[in-house]
């Protein structure tokens, strides 16, 4: 999978636009913003993931001879443009939030600055990486929150949309907080703890359930987790698990690590199984469950008193089944004219589809206790002064006079790629995962983390930036009276 040629992960129109820019001259720089419009599952936030894959893509983007030959066969591109692509390297700059940042709709999360060819040609690969992983990381965090401290493992590979989705989905899920994955390639490449138990087919292979449990326990005496729902959880599975402990593992000085239930009423069955295990003296034996779980089913099971120590979550995590589209977009924000960037804006009858123009910076604003109270969009050349009350504009209520007082701010967009080369150190997945956890524990209000009717995080604007946007909107008002 890693050796596949990913150069052509792009839409045809990216190349036709690049050919057009090349034909009219490629000397003006452009700025494109990546942002999204709506939180998945009507949540209060999302998690930014996939930046590392974007950096890897732009650093390694090259067109091979067979790529150029294929382009030529389309009879769309000029010979001069095809010659240009033979030596093409991405030479733009990328500014971005740190991977793992908590993010909100309508704010610039990543900016690409470079020639229009550079900026346009990476659009699909960038959107694919960021949209997919941000979606899965966000879903994973919701599921982990619902589990309330119990372990959550990614069991989703077989239900993922393809092998790439399983591989990078496992990475994103770990960023979001799951503790392990069953997908070995992801475990190996990303240093994620691997997790897995036994299969129903193993139990069915033998003449009886106890024989299957016995063979498994002898093979894996230090890590025996028995799947007890192949036939009958309470009348067959649990009794045979207890028998395996007493007759097979105890003589070896070992303890049954756990049992797993993969079907049925998980709340009811887990409570009954816990009683049976405790009565047999297996108080330390854990109960794990799986079977089409998500944050809502997990919350319901636990609210009913489910006696569960860990969850294996598959299809509803790896596909984000309840809301499977992360609506990240990539829009032109500015064009260089006479050596200076001039803002560009996209208008729409749907207000939420209008863009925020120009080169900008995003600041996270904190109160004295360290909680993030809002985000602030400014022009790229602004540094807000929070040593005194700072006036800002709420774009939804621009007529109100508002100030941040006794606050501080952190710049969120930072240069990560310069002239096509990474200029920041590669962070480990563990660092990114811990960054997510730290923000949600110490910075982001608990009210924003509710599943139902979360508090809205405000994305405000500096006075200067808001005035620029309003001026540009007025200049683009073409309605006739």
VENBELNOR-V615734 format. One record per residue. PSI is psi in radians with two decimals (none if undefined). D_FIRST is the distance of its C-alpha to the first C-alpha in Angstrom with 2 decimals. Layout:
psi->PSI d_first->D_FIRST
psi->PSI d_first->D_FIRST
This chain:
psi->-0.76 d_first->0.00
psi->-0.40 d_first->3.81
psi->-0.04 d_first->5.48
psi->2.55 d_first->5.53
psi->1.89 d_first->9.12
psi->0.17 d_first->9.81
psi->-0.58 d_first->13.49
psi->0.37 d_first->14.74
psi->1.35 d_first->13.89
psi->2.70 d_first->17.65
psi->2.63 d_first->20.61
psi->-0.67 d_first->22.86
psi->-0.43 d_first->25.72
psi->-0.68 d_first->24.22
psi->-0.65 d_first->24.55
psi->-0.66 d_first->27.92
psi->-0.73 d_first->29.16
psi->-0.71 d_first->27.96
psi->-0.68 d_first->29.78
psi->-0.80 d_first->32.78
psi->-0.72 d_first->32.85
psi->-0.67 d_first->32.57
psi->-0.47 d_first->35.44
psi->0.07 d_first->37.77
psi->2.42 d_first->37.02
psi->0.66 d_first->34.30
psi->-0.33 d_first->36.62
psi->2.42 d_first->36.75
psi->2.72 d_first->34.41
psi->2.85 d_first->33.12
psi->2.21 d_first->32.03
psi->2.44 d_first->29.64
psi->2.47 d_first->29.44
psi->2.24 d_first->26.78
psi->3.02 d_first->28.55
psi->2.88 d_first->28.70
psi->-0.34 d_first->31.72
psi->2.39 d_first->31.74
psi->2.43 d_first->30.67
psi->2.57 d_first->28.65
psi->0.45 d_first->30.94
psi->0.58 d_first->33.95
psi->-3.10 d_first->33.31
psi->-0.14 d_first->34.84
psi->3.06 d_first->31.84
psi->3.01 d_first->28.07
psi->2.24 d_first->25.71
psi->2.05 d_first->23.94
psi->2.66 d_first->20.27
psi->0.00 d_first->17.20
psi->-0.69 d_first->19.16
psi->-0.68 d_first->17.08
psi->-0.56 d_first->14.04
psi->-0.79 d_first->16.71
psi->-0.77 d_first->18.09
psi->-0.71 d_first->14.91
psi->-0.88 d_first->14.42
psi->-0.53 d_first->18.07
psi->-0.48 d_first->18.32
psi->0.06 d_first->15.68
psi->2.04 d_first->16.46
psi->2.73 d_first->17.69
psi->2.16 d_first->18.38
psi->2.98 d_first->18.07
psi->-0.71 d_first->20.77
psi->-0.43 d_first->19.07
psi->-0.85 d_first->18.47
psi->-0.71 d_first->22.18
psi->-0.70 d_first->23.20
psi->-0.78 d_first->21.59
psi->-0.74 d_first->23.37
psi->-0.63 d_first->26.53
psi->-0.31 d_first->26.34
psi->-0.27 d_first->26.63
psi->0.75 d_first->30.11
psi->-0.56 d_first->29.93
psi->2.61 d_first->29.65
psi->2.69 d_first->32.28
psi->-0.62 d_first->31.95
psi->-0.70 d_first->32.72
psi->-0.71 d_first->29.81
psi->-0.67 d_first->27.41
psi->-0.69 d_first->28.89
psi->-0.69 d_first->28.40
psi->-0.39 d_first->24.65
psi->-0.59 d_first->24.33
psi->0.35 d_first->25.03
psi->2.36 d_first->23.75
psi->2.49 d_first->22.72
psi->2.19 d_first->22.89
psi->0.32 d_first->26.24
psi->-3.14 d_first->27.02
psi->2.56 d_first->27.79
psi->2.22 d_first->26.22
psi->2.44 d_first->28.36
psi->2.77 d_first->26.99
psi->2.76 d_first->27.93
psi->2.44 d_first->26.59
psi->2.41 d_first->23.44
psi->-0.07 d_first->24.81
psi->2.52 d_first->27.96
psi->2.31 d_first->29.85
psi->2.85 d_first->30.09
psi->2.76 d_first->32.39
psi->2.60 d_first->32.72
psi->0.14 d_first->33.98
psi->2.55 d_first->33.44
psi->2.02 d_first->31.52
psi->-0.50 d_first->28.49
psi->2.48 d_first->26.86
psi->2.33 d_first->28.50
psi->2.19 d_first->27.25
psi->2.20 d_first->30.05
psi->-2.98 d_first->29.88
psi->2.70 d_first->30.65
psi->-0.52 d_first->30.17
psi->-0.86 d_first->27.55
psi->-0.85 d_first->25.56
psi->-0.68 d_first->26.00
psi->-0.62 d_first->25.38
psi->-0.30 d_first->22.31
psi->0.08 d_first->20.08
psi->-0.92 d_first->21.41
psi->-0.78 d_first->18.76
psi->-0.73 d_first->15.84
psi->-0.86 d_first->18.35
psi->-0.71 d_first->19.59
psi->-0.81 d_first->16.32
psi->-0.84 d_first->15.30
psi->-0.73 d_first->18.89
psi->-0.78 d_first->20.00
psi->-0.91 d_first->17.34
psi->-0.59 d_first->17.46
psi->-0.66 d_first->21.21
psi->-0.87 d_first->21.80
psi->-0.68 d_first->20.14
psi->-0.71 d_first->21.70
psi->-0.77 d_first->25.00
psi->-0.73 d_first->24.89
psi->-0.73 d_first->24.08
psi->-0.68 d_first->27.08
psi->-0.74 d_first->29.33
psi->-0.74 d_first->28.43
psi->-0.70 d_first->28.94
psi->-0.75 d_first->32.24
psi->-0.57 d_first->33.37
psi->-0.24 d_first->32.72
psi->0.92 d_first->35.38
psi->-0.18 d_first->34.29
psi->2.71 d_first->32.89
psi->2.56 d_first->29.40
psi->2.23 d_first->26.53
psi->2.50 d_first->23.24
psi->2.01 d_first->20.12
psi->0.47 d_first->19.92
psi->-0.09 d_first->18.02
psi->-0.75 d_first->14.59
psi->-0.27 d_first->16.15
psi->0.02 d_first->17.87
psi->2.80 d_first->15.24
psi->-0.41 d_first->14.79
psi->-3.06 d_first->11.19
psi->-0.65 d_first->8.22
psi->-0.74 d_first->7.76
psi->-0.64 d_first->11.51
psi->-0.77 d_first->11.65
psi->-0.99 d_first->9.60
psi->-0.44 d_first->11.48
psi->-0.67 d_first->14.41
psi->-0.68 d_first->14.98
psi->-0.84 d_first->15.17
psi->-0.68 d_first->17.60
psi->-0.64 d_first->19.54
psi->-0.70 d_first->20.18
psi->-0.71 d_first->21.46
psi->-0.23 d_first->23.65
psi->-0.07 d_first->25.14
psi->2.71 d_first->23.73
psi->-0.25 d_first->24.32
psi->2.95 d_first->21.42
psi->2.61 d_first->18.34
psi->-0.12 d_first->17.72
psi->1.86 d_first->13.91
psi->-0.66 d_first->13.40
psi->-0.76 d_first->10.01
psi->-0.71 d_first->11.65
psi->-0.74 d_first->14.86
psi->-0.87 d_first->13.76
psi->-0.56 d_first->11.98
psi->0.06 d_first->14.62
psi->0.80 d_first->17.52
psi->2.39 d_first->18.34
psi->2.34 d_first->20.81
psi->2.53 d_first->19.53
psi->2.45 d_first->21.79
psi->2.71 d_first->22.55
psi->-2.41 d_first->25.67
psi->2.95 d_first->26.70
psi->2.69 d_first->26.20
psi->-0.60 d_first->28.97
psi->-0.57 d_first->28.21
psi->-0.79 d_first->29.28
psi->-0.74 d_first->32.56
psi->-0.41 d_first->33.15
psi->-0.63 d_first->32.56
psi->2.84 d_first->35.73
psi->-0.53 d_first->39.25
psi->2.81 d_first->39.85
psi->-0.72 d_first->38.11
psi->-0.70 d_first->39.83
psi->-0.70 d_first->38.69
psi->-0.78 d_first->35.04
psi->-0.73 d_first->35.64
psi->-0.86 d_first->37.54
psi->-0.72 d_first->34.88
psi->-0.76 d_first->32.20
psi->-0.63 d_first->34.55
psi->-0.57 d_first->35.35
psi->-0.70 d_first->31.72
psi->1.09 d_first->30.93
psi->-0.40 d_first->34.37
psi->-0.12 d_first->33.26
psi->0.75 d_first->30.71
psi->1.98 d_first->32.04
psi->2.03 d_first->31.25
psi->2.35 d_first->32.65
psi->1.97 d_first->31.73
psi->0.22 d_first->35.24
psi->0.25 d_first->35.05
psi->-0.67 d_first->34.35
psi->-1.15 d_first->38.05
psi->1.98 d_first->40.30
psi->-0.90 d_first->39.47
psi->-0.58 d_first->43.08
psi->-0.24 d_first->44.86
psi->-0.94 d_first->42.31
psi->-0.95 d_first->39.22
psi->-0.83 d_first->41.07
psi->-0.69 d_first->43.90
psi->-0.54 d_first->41.54
psi->-0.77 d_first->39.55
psi->-0.74 d_first->42.86
psi->-0.64 d_first->43.95
psi->-0.71 d_first->40.78
psi->-0.85 d_first->41.59
psi->-0.71 d_first->45.24
psi->-0.40 d_first->45.01
psi->-0.95 d_first->41.74
psi->-0.75 d_first->40.53
psi->-0.78 d_first->43.91
psi->-0.40 d_first->45.29
psi->-0.05 d_first->42.30
psi->0.41 d_first->43.02
psi->2.85 d_first->39.81
psi->2.49 d_first->39.33
psi->2.15 d_first->37.27
psi->-0.71 d_first->34.64
psi->3.00 d_first->34.21
psi->2.70 d_first->34.14
psi->2.41 d_first->31.85
psi->2.25 d_first->33.04
psi->0.16 d_first->30.64
psi->2.92 d_first->33.22
psi->-2.97 d_first->36.71
psi->1.71 d_first->38.67
psi->-0.59 d_first->36.79
psi->-0.92 d_first->39.58
psi->-0.90 d_first->42.32
psi->-0.71 d_first->40.56
psi->-0.65 d_first->39.38
psi->-0.75 d_first->42.97
psi->-0.70 d_first->44.37
psi->-0.71 d_first->41.83
psi->-0.74 d_first->42.65
psi->-0.81 d_first->46.32
psi->-0.73 d_first->45.82
psi->-0.75 d_first->43.74
psi->-0.70 d_first->46.27
psi->-0.47 d_first->49.17
psi->0.06 d_first->47.63
psi->0.20 d_first->47.34
psi->0.95 d_first->43.54
psi->-0.47 d_first->43.78
psi->-0.13 d_first->40.73
psi->2.21 d_first->38.45
psi->2.68 d_first->35.94
psi->2.11 d_first->35.23
psi->2.54 d_first->31.72
psi->2.72 d_first->31.07
psi->-3.10 d_first->28.30
psi->1.51 d_first->28.47
psi->0.93 d_first->27.61
psi->2.63 d_first->28.58
psi->-2.99 d_first->28.66
psi->-0.54 d_first->31.06
psi->-0.79 d_first->33.87
psi->-0.67 d_first->33.83
psi->-0.80 d_first->33.49
psi->-0.73 d_first->36.40
psi->-0.78 d_first->38.44
psi->-0.79 d_first->37.89
psi->-0.61 d_first->38.90
psi->-0.46 d_first->41.84
psi->0.11 d_first->43.07
psi->0.32 d_first->43.11
psi->2.25 d_first->40.01
psi->1.32 d_first->39.98
psi->2.40 d_first->36.29
psi->-0.34 d_first->34.63
psi->2.72 d_first->30.97
psi->2.39 d_first->28.72
psi->2.03 d_first->25.39
psi->2.22 d_first->24.17
psi->-1.77 d_first->21.58
psi->-0.66 d_first->21.53
psi->-0.26 d_first->23.99
psi->-0.95 d_first->22.07
psi->-0.34 d_first->18.44
psi->-0.03 d_first->19.76
psi->1.02 d_first->22.85
psi->-0.67 d_first->24.74
psi->-0.40 d_first->28.10
psi->1.41 d_first->27.07
psi->0.20 d_first->23.56
psi->2.17 d_first->23.84
psi->2.01 d_first->24.00
psi->0.77 d_first->26.17
psi->2.42 d_first->25.19
psi->2.92 d_first->26.44
psi->1.87 d_first->26.60
psi->2.53 d_first->30.11
psi->2.28 d_first->32.22
psi->-0.47 d_first->34.70
psi->2.69 d_first->36.57
psi->2.41 d_first->37.29
psi->2.19 d_first->38.99
psi->2.11 d_first->42.49
psi->0.73 d_first->44.89
psi->0.00 d_first->42.87
psi->2.55 d_first->42.65
psi->2.22 d_first->40.15
psi->2.42 d_first->41.72
psi->2.62 d_first->40.37
psi->2.54 d_first->38.94
psi->2.49 d_first->38.97
psi->2.20 d_first->37.74
psi->2.74 d_first->40.47
psi->2.64 d_first->40.27
psi->-0.49 d_first->42.69
psi->1.97 d_first->40.39
psi->-0.65 d_first->41.14
psi->-0.25 d_first->37.85
psi->-0.04 d_first->36.06
psi->2.56 d_first->38.12
psi->2.80 d_first->36.37
psi->2.05 d_first->37.61
psi->2.89 d_first->38.39
psi->3.03 d_first->38.41
psi->2.25 d_first->37.02
psi->2.90 d_first->37.19
psi->2.65 d_first->36.68
psi->2.24 d_first->36.09
psi->2.35 d_first->38.14
psi->2.18 d_first->37.97
psi->2.27 d_first->41.58
psi->2.52 d_first->42.76
psi->-3.08 d_first->46.13
psi->-0.46 d_first->48.13
psi->-0.07 d_first->46.45
psi->0.11 d_first->42.95
psi->2.46 d_first->41.87
psi->2.00 d_first->40.06
psi->-0.38 d_first->42.65
psi->2.97 d_first->41.05
psi->2.64 d_first->38.82
psi->2.14 d_first->40.55
psi->2.22 d_first->39.48
psi->2.95 d_first->41.41
psi->2.71 d_first->41.42
psi->-0.46 d_first->39.21
psi->0.12 d_first->42.36
psi->2.47 d_first->43.96
psi->1.82 d_first->44.27
psi->2.44 d_first->46.00
psi->1.85 d_first->48.96
psi->0.21 d_first->49.05
psi->-0.20 d_first->52.05
psi->2.94 d_first->54.15
psi->2.25 d_first->53.71
psi->2.08 d_first->50.97
psi->2.37 d_first->51.44
psi->3.01 d_first->48.47
psi->2.23 d_first->48.02
psi->1.95 d_first->46.58
psi->-0.32 d_first->45.24
psi->-0.35 d_first->46.16
psi->1.12 d_first->49.72
psi->-0.26 d_first->50.39
psi->-0.28 d_first->54.14
psi->2.48 d_first->54.14
psi->2.02 d_first->54.81
psi->2.64 d_first->52.45
psi->2.54 d_first->51.90
psi->2.27 d_first->49.61
psi->2.49 d_first->51.92
psi->0.75 d_first->51.35
psi->2.90 d_first->47.63
psi->2.97 d_first->45.03
psi->2.63 d_first->41.79
psi->2.30 d_first->38.41
psi->2.28 d_first->36.59
psi->-0.58 d_first->33.12
psi->2.03 d_first->31.66
psi->2.63 d_first->31.03
psi->2.15 d_first->29.65
psi->-0.43 d_first->26.15
psi->2.22 d_first->25.20
psi->2.17 d_first->28.03
psi->0.66 d_first->27.94
psi->0.02 d_first->24.15
psi->2.42 d_first->23.88
psi->2.36 d_first->23.32
psi->0.10 d_first->26.76
psi->2.65 d_first->26.17
psi->2.56 d_first->24.93
psi->2.25 d_first->21.60
psi->2.52 d_first->22.59
psi->2.75 d_first->21.34
psi->-0.58 d_first->20.09
psi->-0.71 d_first->23.36
psi->-0.76 d_first->25.39
psi->-0.78 d_first->23.90
psi->-0.78 d_first->24.49
psi->-0.56 d_first->28.01
psi->-0.76 d_first->28.72
psi->-0.88 d_first->28.17
psi->-0.73 d_first->30.43
psi->-0.74 d_first->33.06
psi->-0.80 d_first->33.38
psi->-0.40 d_first->33.79
psi->-0.69 d_first->36.21
psi->-0.35 d_first->38.30
psi->-0.70 d_first->37.98
psi->2.24 d_first->37.16
psi->2.43 d_first->40.05
psi->-0.56 d_first->39.76
psi->-0.47 d_first->41.14
psi->-0.26 d_first->38.03
psi->0.06 d_first->35.93
psi->2.60 d_first->37.82
psi->-0.63 d_first->36.08
psi->2.26 d_first->39.12
psi->0.99 d_first->40.80
psi->2.66 d_first->39.30
psi->2.42 d_first->41.27
psi->2.26 d_first->40.22
psi->2.22 d_first->39.10
psi->2.36 d_first->40.98
psi->1.78 d_first->39.47
psi->3.12 d_first->42.57
psi->2.59 d_first->43.46
psi->2.75 d_first->45.72
psi->-0.78 d_first->48.92
psi->-0.80 d_first->48.04
psi->-0.74 d_first->44.64
psi->-0.72 d_first->46.07
psi->-0.69 d_first->48.92
psi->-0.78 d_first->46.62
psi->-0.76 d_first->44.60
psi->-0.67 d_first->47.83
psi->-0.72 d_first->49.28
psi->-0.69 d_first->46.28
psi->-0.74 d_first->46.45
psi->-0.66 d_first->50.14
psi->-0.36 d_first->49.57
psi->0.16 d_first->47.12
psi->1.78 d_first->49.50
psi->0.13 d_first->50.37
psi->2.42 d_first->52.26
psi->2.47 d_first->55.69
psi->none d_first->58.77
